[in-house]
């Protein structure tokens, strides 16, 4: 990835197919642009009728700059537990 950016993505969806109300889930993804971030974020939550309610590119927080560095780890510790919202 040439230009990785950190994105916070707010997802909406139903955690069970027959639920009347939708739930929301905030996930973080590394992507080159917002379009890619929206696509990747949907793979991090096991819900029905997933849609993106909002995205935000994060480059700094509370006066601290965010710098992304690739790790040597093959597995991803940031995958969302699908039972989190159950």
One Martini backbone bead per residue (centre of mass of N, CA, C, O) as a GRO file, in nm:
protein
   86
    1UNK     BB    1   0.093   0.039   0.026
    2UNK     BB    2   0.151   0.367  -0.039
    3UNK     BB    3  -0.109   0.537   0.122
    4UNK     BB    4  -0.170   0.507   0.436
    5UNK     BB    5  -0.480   0.517   0.623
    6UNK     BB    6  -0.682   0.614   0.889
    7UNK     BB    7  -1.011   0.477   0.967
    8UNK     BB    8  -1.331   0.565   1.070
    9UNK     BB    9  -1.621   0.339   1.085
   10UNK     BB   10  -1.971   0.359   1.062
   11UNK     BB   11  -2.191   0.101   1.125
   12UNK     BB   12  -2.487  -0.051   0.994
   13UNK     BB   13  -2.717  -0.302   1.137
   14UNK     BB   14  -2.816  -0.637   1.174
   15UNK     BB   15  -2.765  -0.901   1.406
   16UNK     BB   16  -3.055  -0.992   1.310
   17UNK     BB   17  -3.279  -1.055   1.068
   18UNK     BB   18  -3.551  -1.004   1.270
   19UNK     BB   19  -3.481  -0.725   1.338
   20UNK     BB   20  -3.602  -0.402   1.374
   21UNK     BB   21  -3.340  -0.295   1.476
   22UNK     BB   22  -3.043  -0.128   1.463
   23UNK     BB   23  -2.702  -0.141   1.472
   24UNK     BB   24  -2.371  -0.034   1.588
   25UNK     BB   25  -2.028   0.003   1.444
   26UNK     BB   26  -1.689   0.062   1.523
   27UNK     BB   27  -1.423   0.089   1.286
   28UNK     BB   28  -1.086   0.011   1.185
   29UNK     BB   29  -0.889   0.122   0.898
   30UNK     BB   30  -0.660   0.052   0.631
   31UNK     BB   31  -0.629   0.297   0.365
   32UNK     BB   32  -0.609   0.498   0.072
   33UNK     BB   33  -0.930   0.539   0.082
   34UNK     BB   34  -1.263   0.575   0.136
   35UNK     BB   35  -1.372   0.353  -0.047
   36UNK     BB   36  -1.193   0.127   0.071
   37UNK     BB   37  -1.281   0.161   0.367
   38UNK     BB   38  -1.579   0.086   0.328
   39UNK     BB   39  -1.528  -0.201   0.224
   40UNK     BB   40  -1.349  -0.317   0.458
   41UNK     BB   41  -1.541  -0.268   0.702
   42UNK     BB   42  -1.764  -0.487   0.624
   43UNK     BB   43  -1.561  -0.737   0.706
   44UNK     BB   44  -1.573  -0.665   1.042
   45UNK     BB   45  -1.890  -0.750   1.029
   46UNK     BB   46  -2.153  -0.973   1.144
   47UNK     BB   47  -2.415  -0.871   0.949
   48UNK     BB   48  -2.718  -0.727   0.843
   49UNK     BB   49  -2.743  -0.483   0.628
   50UNK     BB   50  -2.481  -0.335   0.565
   51UNK     BB   51  -2.377   0.004   0.642
   52UNK     BB   52  -2.263   0.334   0.592
   53UNK     BB   53  -2.270   0.626   0.803
   54UNK     BB   54  -1.945   0.681   0.839
   55UNK     BB   55  -1.639   0.878   0.788
   56UNK     BB   56  -1.285   0.904   0.914
   57UNK     BB   57  -0.998   1.059   0.885
   58UNK     BB   58  -0.691   0.984   1.069
   59UNK     BB   59  -0.405   1.206   1.170
   60UNK     BB   60  -0.513   1.315   1.458
   61UNK     BB   61  -0.480   1.324   1.834
   62UNK     BB   62  -0.453   1.544   2.072
   63UNK     BB   63  -0.173   1.645   1.917
   64UNK     BB   64  -0.131   1.365   1.769
   65UNK     BB   65   0.035   1.194   1.537
   66UNK     BB   66  -0.032   0.961   1.283
   67UNK     BB   67   0.168   0.661   1.235
   68UNK     BB   68   0.224   0.418   0.990
   69UNK     BB   69   0.333   0.072   1.039
   70UNK     BB   70   0.449  -0.212   0.927
   71UNK     BB   71   0.426  -0.533   1.017
   72UNK     BB   72   0.524  -0.886   1.066
   73UNK     BB   73   0.245  -0.970   1.104
   74UNK     BB   74  -0.003  -1.192   0.982
   75UNK     BB   75  -0.199  -1.143   1.189
   76UNK     BB   76  -0.514  -0.990   1.309
   77UNK     BB   77  -0.605  -0.824   1.606
   78UNK     BB   78  -0.855  -0.629   1.482
   79UNK     BB   79  -1.064  -0.823   1.468
   80UNK     BB   80  -1.393  -0.871   1.503
   81UNK     BB   81  -1.613  -0.988   1.720
   82UNK     BB   82  -1.914  -1.133   1.626
   83UNK     BB   83  -2.027  -1.139   1.946
   84UNK     BB   84  -2.025  -0.847   2.061
   85UNK     BB   85  -2.353  -0.772   1.981
   86UNK     BB   86  -2.527  -1.028   2.099
   0.00000   0.00000   0.00000
